[in-house]
Amino acid sequence: FFRFSKNWYLGIGYCLDDFSQIVDHNHQDSVPPQETSHYVYSTEYGFNPEKYTMSGLSLEVLLDSRDNSIRPTKGYLANIAIRPNATFLGSSKNSVMLNTEFRTYLGLSKRRSDHLIGFWYLGQFTQKGTVPYLGLPALCWDMYNRAGRGYIQGSIRGVNFVYGETEYRFPISPYSGILSGVAFVNVTTASSSDGARKLFQYVDPAAGFGLRIMFSRKTLSNLCIDFGFGADGTKGIFFNLNETF
């Protein structure tokens, strides 16, 4: 990224996702072989079900006015990234993807800046061409694998994908700020490649709560322990460093 104004940045990068030795157990180990989503999608769109590659550039515009990227209490983060994947760079097929993100924070106390509500949006869209199955926009495939507490990574995916989360953050320690807690809700929606399932036609919700333990006063870094519960009985314990977003 290169700063071109106070809180604005332009960025360029190279992205490589090389999938090889893919083992689809539900397809390969069953008799007769199951028609899994991965196998059907890969064969329908001309991908080798055992290996494929996404290779391309990332062109980005970023707005970041947060007061602290590790433990933000105010400000905005907005990012737009266009990622063209090209066969001349090694991709299995040509495609263009658009990734969007927005975060902001609403303070609830003048005395305690760590008492707030945070909002997070992710939108990932296949604009052109065909993306391999494991490269499709999916839950918990954001940069730091934080989205979707309550579900298994990659359990929700589609050619287009929208995610939203709200988190309430509150202090527990009255003075030191060492202990704090959160409560959160999130929703995910995705569309299918054949058009049978459209964005916002179905949503998958989740909710949970967590504990924050500060281990560095200098950087305000936290150890995060969260308990998430999704639809259909899914649940999990999630560990992170610093805030989820």
C-alpha positions as CSV (number, residue, x, y, z in Angstrom):
1,F,0.0,0.0,0.0
2,F,1.1,3.6,-0.8
3,R,-0.5,6.5,1.0
4,F,-1.8,9.2,-1.3
5,S,-3.9,11.2,1.2
6,K,-4.4,11.4,4.9
7,N,-6.2,8.1,5.4
8,W,-6.2,6.8,1.8
9,Y,-4.0,4.2,0.3
10,L,-3.5,2.6,-3.1
11,G,-2.2,-1.0,-3.1
12,I,-1.1,-3.6,-5.5
13,G,-0.3,-7.3,-4.8
14,Y,0.1,-10.7,-6.2
15,C,-2.1,-13.6,-5.0
16,L,-1.4,-17.3,-5.5
17,D,-3.6,-20.2,-4.4
18,D,-2.2,-23.5,-5.6
19,F,-4.4,-26.5,-4.7
20,S,-2.9,-29.9,-5.3
21,Q,-3.4,-33.5,-4.1
22,I,-7.0,-32.7,-3.3
23,V,-8.7,-35.7,-1.6
24,D,-12.5,-35.6,-1.7
25,H,-13.2,-38.5,0.7
26,N,-17.0,-38.5,0.3
27,H,-16.5,-39.0,-3.4
28,Q,-13.4,-41.3,-3.5
29,D,-14.0,-43.5,-0.5
30,S,-17.7,-44.3,-1.0
31,V,-19.2,-47.1,-3.2
32,P,-20.7,-46.0,-5.4
33,P,-18.9,-42.6,-5.4
34,Q,-21.0,-39.8,-4.0
35,E,-21.6,-36.8,-6.3
36,T,-20.1,-34.2,-3.9
37,S,-20.4,-30.5,-4.5
38,H,-16.7,-30.2,-5.2
39,Y,-16.7,-33.0,-7.7
40,V,-19.8,-31.9,-9.6
41,Y,-18.7,-28.3,-9.7
42,S,-15.1,-29.1,-10.8
43,T,-16.2,-31.5,-13.6
44,E,-19.0,-29.2,-14.8
45,Y,-16.7,-26.2,-15.2
46,G,-13.7,-28.0,-16.5
47,F,-11.4,-28.2,-13.5
48,N,-9.3,-31.2,-12.6
49,P,-10.8,-32.3,-9.2
50,E,-7.4,-33.2,-7.9
51,K,-5.5,-29.9,-8.6
52,Y,-6.0,-26.4,-9.8
53,T,-4.5,-22.9,-9.4
54,M,-5.6,-19.3,-9.0
55,S,-2.9,-16.8,-9.8
56,G,-3.4,-13.1,-10.3
57,L,-2.9,-9.5,-9.2
58,S,-4.8,-7.5,-6.6
59,L,-5.5,-3.8,-7.2
60,E,-6.8,-2.1,-4.0
61,V,-8.1,1.2,-2.6
62,L,-8.1,1.4,1.2
63,L,-9.5,4.0,3.7
64,D,-8.3,3.5,7.2
65,S,-9.1,6.1,9.9
66,R,-9.1,3.8,12.9
67,D,-7.3,4.9,16.1
68,N,-5.6,1.5,16.6
69,S,-5.5,-1.3,14.1
70,I,-5.1,-3.9,16.9
71,R,-7.8,-2.7,19.2
72,P,-9.8,0.0,17.4
73,T,-12.4,2.1,19.3
74,K,-13.3,4.6,16.6
75,G,-12.9,5.3,12.9
76,Y,-13.5,3.4,9.7
77,L,-11.9,0.8,7.5
78,A,-13.1,0.5,3.9
79,N,-11.4,-1.6,1.2
80,I,-12.2,-2.4,-2.4
81,A,-10.0,-4.9,-4.2
82,I,-10.2,-6.2,-7.8
83,R,-8.4,-9.4,-8.4
84,P,-8.0,-10.5,-12.0
85,N,-6.7,-14.1,-12.3
86,A,-5.0,-15.0,-15.6
87,T,-3.9,-18.1,-17.3
88,F,-0.7,-16.4,-18.5
89,L,0.2,-16.1,-14.7
90,G,-0.6,-19.8,-14.1
91,S,-4.3,-19.8,-13.3
92,S,-6.3,-22.8,-14.4
93,K,-8.9,-20.4,-15.9
94,N,-9.3,-16.6,-16.3
95,S,-11.6,-14.9,-13.8
96,V,-12.1,-11.5,-12.1
97,M,-13.1,-11.2,-8.5
98,L,-14.3,-8.2,-6.5
99,N,-13.7,-8.1,-2.7
100,T,-15.2,-5.4,-0.5
101,E,-15.0,-4.7,3.2
102,F,-16.2,-2.1,5.7
103,R,-15.7,-1.8,9.5
104,T,-16.8,0.9,11.9
105,Y,-17.2,1.4,15.7
106,L,-19.8,3.2,17.8
107,G,-18.7,4.3,21.3
108,L,-21.2,3.9,24.1
109,S,-19.3,5.6,26.9
110,K,-17.3,8.8,27.2
111,R,-15.4,7.4,30.2
112,R,-14.5,4.0,28.7
113,S,-13.5,4.0,25.0
114,D,-13.5,0.2,25.1
115,H,-17.2,0.1,25.7
116,L,-18.6,0.1,22.1
117,I,-20.5,-1.7,19.3
118,G,-18.5,-2.7,16.2
119,F,-19.9,-3.4,12.7
120,W,-18.3,-5.5,10.0
121,Y,-19.3,-6.2,6.4
122,L,-17.6,-8.5,3.9
123,G,-18.7,-8.9,0.3
124,Q,-16.9,-11.1,-2.3
125,F,-18.2,-11.4,-5.8
126,T,-17.2,-13.3,-8.9
127,Q,-17.4,-10.7,-11.7
128,K,-16.2,-12.6,-14.7
129,G,-15.0,-16.1,-15.6
130,T,-15.0,-19.2,-13.5
131,V,-13.2,-19.8,-10.1
132,P,-12.3,-23.2,-8.9
133,Y,-14.4,-24.7,-6.1
134,L,-11.9,-24.2,-3.2
135,G,-11.2,-20.6,-4.5
136,L,-14.9,-19.6,-4.3
137,P,-15.7,-16.9,-1.7
138,A,-16.3,-18.8,1.5
139,L,-16.8,-18.3,5.2
140,C,-13.7,-17.7,7.3
141,W,-11.6,-17.1,4.1
142,D,-11.0,-13.5,4.9
143,M,-7.4,-12.3,5.4
144,Y,-7.1,-13.4,9.0
145,N,-9.7,-16.2,9.0
146,R,-11.9,-14.4,11.5
147,A,-15.4,-14.4,9.9
148,G,-18.1,-16.8,10.8
149,R,-17.7,-17.7,14.4
150,G,-20.2,-20.5,15.0
151,Y,-19.4,-22.4,11.7
152,I,-16.5,-24.5,10.3
153,Q,-14.2,-22.7,7.9
154,G,-15.4,-23.0,4.3
155,S,-18.7,-24.6,5.2
156,I,-20.7,-21.8,3.4
157,R,-19.5,-20.8,0.0
158,G,-20.8,-19.5,-3.4
159,V,-19.9,-17.6,-6.5
160,N,-21.1,-14.5,-4.6
161,F,-20.9,-14.0,-0.8
162,V,-22.0,-11.4,1.7
163,Y,-21.2,-11.5,5.5
164,G,-22.3,-9.1,8.2
165,E,-21.4,-9.0,11.9
166,T,-22.2,-6.9,15.0
167,E,-20.2,-7.2,18.2
168,Y,-20.9,-5.6,21.6
169,R,-17.7,-5.0,23.5
170,F,-17.7,-4.1,27.2
171,P,-15.1,-3.8,30.0
172,I,-15.1,-6.2,32.9
173,S,-12.0,-5.0,34.9
174,P,-13.1,-1.6,36.4
175,Y,-9.8,0.2,36.0
176,S,-7.0,-2.0,34.5
177,G,-8.8,-3.1,31.3
178,I,-7.1,-6.4,31.5
179,L,-10.4,-8.3,31.3
180,S,-13.3,-7.5,28.9
181,G,-16.1,-9.4,27.2
182,V,-18.0,-9.5,23.9
183,A,-21.3,-10.7,22.6
184,F,-21.8,-11.0,18.8
185,V,-24.3,-12.0,16.1
186,N,-23.4,-12.6,12.4
187,V,-25.2,-13.6,9.2
188,T,-24.0,-15.1,6.0
189,T,-25.6,-15.5,2.5
190,A,-24.2,-16.9,-0.7
191,S,-25.4,-17.6,-4.2
192,S,-24.9,-20.8,-6.2
193,S,-23.2,-21.1,-9.6
194,D,-26.4,-22.4,-11.3
195,G,-28.6,-19.5,-10.1
196,A,-30.8,-21.8,-8.0
197,R,-29.7,-20.1,-4.8
198,K,-29.5,-16.3,-4.9
199,L,-28.0,-13.8,-2.5
200,F,-30.2,-13.0,0.5
201,Q,-32.6,-15.8,-0.5
202,Y,-31.3,-17.8,2.4
203,V,-29.2,-16.6,5.4
204,D,-27.2,-18.5,7.9
205,P,-27.1,-16.8,11.3
206,A,-24.8,-17.4,14.3
207,A,-24.3,-15.8,17.7
208,G,-22.0,-16.1,20.7
209,F,-20.0,-14.5,23.4
210,G,-16.3,-14.3,24.4
211,L,-13.7,-13.2,26.8
212,R,-10.7,-10.8,26.2
213,I,-7.5,-11.0,28.2
214,M,-5.0,-8.1,27.6
215,F,-1.4,-9.3,27.5
216,S,0.3,-6.1,26.3
217,R,-0.6,-2.6,27.7
218,K,1.7,-1.0,25.1
219,T,-0.1,-2.3,22.1
220,L,-3.4,-3.2,23.8
221,S,-3.1,-6.7,22.4
222,N,-5.7,-9.3,23.5
223,L,-6.1,-13.0,23.7
224,C,-9.6,-13.8,22.4
225,I,-11.6,-16.8,23.5
226,D,-15.0,-17.0,21.8
227,F,-17.9,-19.5,21.9
228,G,-20.0,-19.4,18.8
229,F,-23.3,-21.2,17.9
230,G,-24.7,-21.5,14.4
231,A,-27.8,-22.9,12.8
232,D,-28.5,-26.6,12.7
233,G,-26.6,-27.2,16.0
234,T,-23.1,-26.1,14.8
235,K,-20.9,-24.7,17.5
236,G,-17.2,-24.2,18.3
237,I,-14.6,-22.5,20.5
238,F,-12.5,-19.9,18.6
239,F,-9.1,-18.5,19.7
240,N,-7.5,-15.4,18.2
241,L,-5.0,-12.7,19.0
242,N,-6.3,-9.1,19.0
243,E,-9.8,-8.2,18.2
244,T,-11.8,-10.2,15.7
245,F,-12.2,-7.0,13.6
